[in-house]
Amino acid sequence: MSQKAERPVLSGQRIKTRKRDEREKNDPTGFRDAVIAGLDSAEDLEQIYKYLDSAGNKLDYRRYGEVLFDILIAGGLLVPGGSISQDGEKPRTDRCIFAASEDMESMRNHEQIFIRLMRRYKYLEKMFEEEMKKILIFIKGFTPLERIKLARMTALWMANGSIPPQVLNVLNNEHLTKDGLALEFLLEVFVTFKQEKGGNAPLVAALRKGGLDTRLMDFLPMNKRTEDYLKTVLVEKDLADIFKLHKNQASQEAKRELTQLLIDDINDSKTIKDIIGDLKEMSTKSNIPEHEVVGLIWSTVMSLAEWNKKEELVAEQALKHLRAYTPLFEAFTSTDRSEMALLLKVQEFCYENMNFMKAFSKIVLLFYKTEVITEDSILKWYKEGHSNKGKMHFLEQMKKFIEWLQNAEEESESEED
């Protein structure tokens, strides 16, 4: 029986290199040179797009996407600080946004290059968002005219959805805010966006989406970070609605802080006198009017109790709970408007919490006896100031008390006569 001869083997270890393990050399400068050569050979924007469209796979946009955007925006490779790398024979091209005219027609024509390119190569969309965060940090290194062009293009890209408004948050950086560059850039973006979208509503929606509506003050220079200055610069640019948005958001935040202060003071067992002092100080500082403060007090105080589910017991529980806070309510019902605001809050609460439907008149009587609410406000509420929520039920419930107030008023007038 014949035996198969053993095949000779080489001594030592044989290492097989797989093609996928071979790493190509990272060469952004070479990529830049190839792209600039292609751009410079094109005669117009349409030819530029056709070149970029056909060169994508050959030049590997997946690896050099951010470099590509550097070139299309600034004309060359951006280095930290915003300057252009000078390596190579031709480090920069004028076939870019920074070298284009700043008029909106020219800007829109360049916008189409980006839109079509990212539709063709979808993976560039995420790269573009990250690239814009980097480029916006560099705006101090750009010329004033380059910043205007970039701001206008940023507005167009936001308007067409190429980048989210959150990208603008990177401008909240001390080296950009202290010289007013961040504010200047934002204002140009806002004005352009408003013009492109045809009004304030889309701009307001974009700022809310990006979380900018609550942070506008952060983009101002530290020595000018006041409500008056923000109002002045926004009104000058016909952006008064943005200031209104800011004021509304600031007011909401102040109300949340006031509510939390009240909760903390109650939990810390502070005296009613000290609580009143704390609330008055904060409401004055935050410009929260008294009629809104008393509404917050009502909502907060009522949220602190675990209410009985039995309707026949909840009224007495509510009176016992509220009696301890009547001096607090009295301190913030010094005007007719504040008293009416409290009455409407009570009506709304009783309507929305069915167990309190029969407790309404008892709560009003408690506030009347403790001089939180005057008879004039109660009569005005009954005649014309009430809400439609549970209107007939609450008016019927108050009927006897109103008759008593009117009779007492008539007797008082008779005695005076």
C-alpha positions in Angstrom: 0.0 0.0 0.0 1.5 3.2 -1.1 1.7 6.2 1.2 1.2 9.8 0.1 4.4 11.8 0.4 4.3 14.6 2.8 4.5 18.0 1.2 7.4 20.2 2.3 6.6 23.1 4.5 8.5 26.4 5.0 10.0 26.9 8.4 8.9 30.0 10.4 5.5 31.6 10.6 3.6 32.7 7.5 1.4 35.8 8.0 -1.4 36.4 5.5 -2.4 40.0 5.1 -6.0 40.5 4.2 -7.0 43.3 1.9 -9.5 44.7 4.4 -6.8 45.0 7.1 -4.7 47.2 4.9 -5.2 50.8 6.0 -5.0 53.6 3.5 -2.9 56.6 4.4 -5.0 59.5 5.6 -4.2 62.3 3.2 -6.6 65.3 3.6 -4.1 67.6 1.7 -4.1 65.3 -1.3 -7.9 65.1 -1.2 -8.0 69.0 -1.0 -5.7 69.3 -4.0 -7.8 67.0 -6.1 -11.1 68.7 -5.2 -9.7 72.2 -5.8 -8.4 71.1 -9.2 -11.8 69.8 -10.1 -13.6 73.0 -8.9 -11.3 75.3 -10.7 -11.8 73.5 -14.0 -15.6 74.0 -13.7 -17.1 77.0 -15.5 -20.2 77.5 -13.4 -22.1 76.1 -10.4 -23.9 73.5 -12.4 -20.6 72.1 -13.6 -19.3 72.3 -10.1 -22.2 70.1 -8.9 -21.6 67.6 -11.8 -18.0 67.3 -10.9 -18.7 66.8 -7.2 -21.5 64.3 -8.0 -19.2 62.2 -10.1 -16.1 62.5 -7.9 -17.7 61.2 -4.7 -16.8 57.5 -4.9 -13.4 58.1 -6.4 -12.3 60.7 -3.9 -13.8 58.9 -0.9 -16.3 61.5 0.6 -16.9 59.1 3.5 -13.4 59.6 4.7 -12.9 63.3 3.8 -16.5 64.7 4.0 -15.6 67.3 6.6 -12.6 68.4 4.4 -15.0 68.7 1.5 -17.3 71.1 3.4 -14.2 73.1 4.5 -13.4 73.7 0.9 -16.9 74.4 -0.3 -17.4 77.0 2.5 -14.0 78.5 3.1 -12.1 77.5 0.0 -9.5 75.4 1.7 -8.5 73.3 4.7 -9.5 75.1 7.9 -7.1 74.8 10.8 -7.9 75.7 14.5 -8.7 79.4 14.8 -10.4 79.6 11.4 -7.4 80.3 9.1 -6.7 78.3 5.8 -3.8 75.8 5.8 -1.1 77.1 3.4 0.5 73.7 2.6 0.8 72.9 -1.1 1.0 74.9 -4.3 -2.6 76.0 -4.4 -4.1 75.8 -0.9 -7.2 77.7 -1.7 -9.9 78.1 -4.4 -12.4 81.0 -5.0 -15.1 78.5 -5.9 -16.6 78.7 -2.4 -19.1 80.5 -0.3 -16.6 82.9 1.2 -15.5 84.1 -2.3 -19.1 84.4 -3.6 -21.3 87.5 -3.6 -23.2 88.0 -0.4 -26.6 88.8 -2.1 -29.3 86.3 -1.4 -29.6 85.1 -5.0 -26.0 84.0 -5.0 -26.4 82.4 -1.5 -29.4 80.4 -2.7 -27.5 79.2 -5.8 -24.7 77.9 -3.5 -27.3 76.4 -1.2 -28.4 74.1 -4.0 -24.9 72.6 -4.3 -25.2 71.4 -0.7 -28.8 70.2 -1.0 -28.1 68.2 -4.1 -24.8 66.8 -2.9 -26.3 65.6 0.4 -29.3 64.0 -1.4 -26.8 62.1 -3.6 -24.6 61.1 -0.7 -26.9 60.7 2.3 -24.1 60.0 4.7 -22.8 63.5 4.3 -25.8 64.9 6.2 -24.5 63.9 9.7 -21.0 65.0 8.7 -22.3 68.4 7.7 -24.0 68.9 11.1 -20.8 68.1 12.9 -18.7 70.2 10.5 -20.9 73.3 11.1 -20.4 73.0 14.9 -16.7 73.3 14.2 -16.9 76.1 11.7 -19.1 78.2 13.9 -16.5 78.0 16.6 -14.0 79.5 14.1 -16.0 82.6 13.2 -13.6 85.0 15.0 -11.0 84.0 12.4 -13.2 85.0 9.5 -13.6 88.5 8.0 -16.8 90.5 8.8 -18.0 89.8 5.2 -17.3 86.1 5.5 -19.2 86.0 8.7 -22.2 87.7 7.0 -22.1 85.1 4.2 -21.8 82.2 6.6 -24.7 83.5 8.7 -26.9 83.8 5.7 -26.1 80.4 4.5 -26.6 79.0 8.0 -30.1 80.5 7.9 -30.8 78.9 4.6 -29.5 75.5 5.8 -31.7 75.8 8.9 -34.7 76.7 6.8 -34.3 73.7 4.4 -33.5 71.3 7.3 -29.9 70.6 6.4 -28.8 71.5 9.9 -30.9 71.7 13.1 -31.2 75.1 15.0 -29.4 73.4 18.0 -26.1 73.9 16.1 -26.2 77.6 17.0 -25.7 76.8 20.6 -22.0 76.4 20.0 -21.8 80.2 19.7 -22.4 80.4 23.4 -18.6 80.5 23.9 -16.8 83.2 25.9 -14.3 84.0 23.1 -17.3 84.7 20.8 -19.7 86.4 23.2 -17.3 88.9 24.8 -16.7 90.8 21.6 -20.3 90.6 20.4 -19.5 88.3 17.5 -21.9 85.6 18.6 -24.8 88.1 18.9 -23.9 89.8 15.6 -23.9 86.4 13.9 -27.2 85.3 15.5 -29.0 88.5 14.5 -27.9 88.0 10.8 -29.1 84.4 11.0 -32.5 85.4 12.5 -33.1 88.2 10.0 -32.3 86.0 7.0 -34.4 83.1 8.3 -37.4 85.3 8.9 -37.1 86.7 5.4 -36.8 83.3 3.9 -39.7 81.7 5.8 -41.9 84.8 5.5 -42.6 85.8 9.1 -41.8 85.5 12.8 -43.8 82.3 13.5 -41.3 79.9 11.8 -38.4 81.6 13.5 -40.0 81.4 16.9 -40.7 77.7 16.3 -37.1 77.1 15.2 -35.7 78.8 18.3 -37.9 76.8 20.6 -36.9 73.6 18.8 -33.2 74.5 19.3 -33.6 75.5 22.9 -32.4 79.0 22.1 -35.6 80.7 23.3 -34.4 80.3 27.0 -30.8 81.2 26.3 -30.8 84.4 24.3 -29.2 86.4 27.1 -26.2 84.0 27.2 -25.1 85.2 23.7 -24.7 88.8 24.8 -21.4 90.3 26.0 -21.2 90.0 29.7 -21.1 93.8 30.3 -24.3 94.2 28.2 -26.3 91.3 29.5 -29.5 93.2 30.3 -33.1 93.0 29.2 -33.0 96.6 27.9 -30.0 95.9 25.7 -31.4 92.7 24.3 -34.7 94.4 23.6 -32.9 97.3 21.8 -30.8 95.0 19.4 -33.8 92.8 18.6 -36.2 95.7 17.9 -33.6 97.4 15.7 -33.6 94.3 13.5 -37.4 94.1 13.5 -37.3 91.0 15.7 -39.6 92.3 18.5 -41.5 89.0 18.5 -38.3 87.2 19.5 -38.0 89.5 22.5 -41.6 88.7 23.5 -40.7 85.0 23.2 -37.6 85.6 25.5 -39.8 87.5 28.0 -42.4 84.8 28.1 -39.8 82.1 28.7 -38.0 84.2 31.3 -41.3 84.7 33.0 -42.1 81.0 33.0 -38.7 80.2 34.5 -39.1 82.8 37.2 -42.5 81.4 38.1 -41.1 77.9 38.4 -38.4 79.3 40.7 -41.0 81.2 42.8 -43.1 78.0 43.1 -40.0 76.0 44.2 -39.1 78.7 46.7 -42.5 78.5 48.3 -42.3 74.7 48.5 -38.9 74.9 50.1 -40.0 77.5 52.6 -43.0 75.4 53.6 -40.9 72.2 53.9 -38.4 74.1 56.0 -41.2 75.1 58.4 -40.6 78.9 57.9 -43.0 81.3 59.4 -45.7 82.8 57.2 -44.1 86.2 57.8 -40.7 84.9 56.4 -42.4 83.2 53.5 -44.2 86.4 52.6 -40.9 88.3 52.7 -39.2 85.7 50.5 -42.0 85.7 47.9 -42.3 89.5 47.8 -38.5 89.8 47.3 -38.4 87.3 44.4 -41.6 88.4 42.7 -40.3 92.0 42.7 -36.9 91.0 41.4 -38.5 88.9 38.7 -41.3 91.3 37.8 -44.0 88.8 38.5 -47.3 90.7 39.1 -49.2 90.1 42.3 -52.3 88.6 40.5 -50.0 85.9 39.1 -48.2 85.3 42.4 -51.5 84.6 44.2 -52.4 82.1 41.5 -49.1 80.3 42.0 -49.6 80.3 45.8 -53.1 78.7 45.4 -51.9 76.0 43.1 -48.8 75.2 45.3 -50.7 75.2 48.6 -53.4 72.9 47.2 -50.8 70.5 45.7 -49.3 69.9 49.1 -52.2 68.1 50.7 -53.4 64.4 50.2 -57.1 65.0 49.7 -59.8 62.8 51.0 -61.7 61.0 48.2 -65.1 61.4 50.0 -66.9 64.6 48.9 -68.6 65.0 52.3 -65.2 65.1 54.1 -63.0 67.0 51.6 -64.6 70.4 52.3 -63.8 70.4 56.0 -60.3 69.1 55.2 -59.8 72.0 52.7 -60.9 74.6 55.1 -58.6 73.3 57.8 -55.7 73.2 55.3 -56.3 76.7 53.9 -56.9 78.4 57.2 -53.2 78.2 58.0 -52.3 80.0 54.8 -54.9 82.8 54.8 -52.3 85.4 56.0 -50.2 84.4 53.0 -53.1 84.8 50.6 -54.0 88.2 52.2 -50.5 89.5 51.6 -50.9 89.0 47.9 -54.5 90.2 47.3 -54.0 93.9 47.8 -55.7 94.8 44.5 -59.1 94.0 43.0 -57.4 92.2 40.1 -55.5 89.9 42.5 -58.7 89.1 44.4 -60.5 88.2 41.2 -57.6 86.1 40.1 -57.8 84.1 43.3 -61.6 83.6 43.0 -61.2 82.3 39.4 -58.4 80.0 40.5 -60.7 78.6 43.3 -63.5 78.1 40.8 -61.3 76.4 38.2 -59.8 74.1 40.9 -63.2 73.1 42.2 -64.5 72.4 38.7 -61.5 70.3 37.7 -61.5 68.3 41.0 -65.1 67.0 41.3 -64.8 66.2 45.0 -64.5 70.0 45.6 -67.7 71.0 43.7 -69.7 71.6 46.9 -66.7 73.1 48.7 -66.5 76.3 46.6 -68.8 78.5 48.6 -67.2 77.4 51.9 -63.8 78.3 50.6 -65.0 81.7 49.4 -66.7 82.3 52.8 -63.4 81.5 54.6 -61.5 84.0 52.4 -64.2 86.6 53.1 -64.1 86.1 56.8 -60.3 86.3 56.9 -60.3 89.4 54.8 -58.4 87.8 51.9 -61.3 88.7 49.5 -63.7 91.7 49.8 -67.4 91.6 49.3 -67.0 93.9 46.3 -64.9 91.3 44.5 -67.3 88.5 45.4 -70.3 90.5 44.0 -68.3 91.4 40.9 -67.4 87.7 40.4 -71.1 86.8 40.8 -72.4 89.4 38.4 -69.9 89.3 35.6 -66.4 88.1 36.5 -67.0 84.3 36.8 -65.7 81.7 34.5 -67.9 79.5 32.4 -66.5 76.4 34.1 -69.3 75.0 36.3 -70.9 78.5 36.0 -74.6 77.5 36.9 -73.6 75.2 39.7 -71.3 77.7 41.4 -73.7 80.6 41.0 -76.5 78.6 42.5 -74.2 77.6 45.3 -73.3 81.2 46.1 -76.9 82.6 45.7 -77.8 82.7 49.4 -74.4 84.2 50.4 -74.8 86.9 47.7 -78.3 87.7 48.9 -76.9 88.1 52.4 -74.1 90.4 51.2 -76.6 92.6 49.2 -79.0 92.8 52.1 -76.2 93.7 54.5 -75.0 96.4 52.1 -78.6 97.8 51.8 -79.0 97.9 55.6 -75.6 99.6 55.9 -76.7 102.3 53.4 -80.0 102.8 55.3 -78.3 103.3 58.6 -76.0 105.9 57.0 -79.0 107.7 55.6 
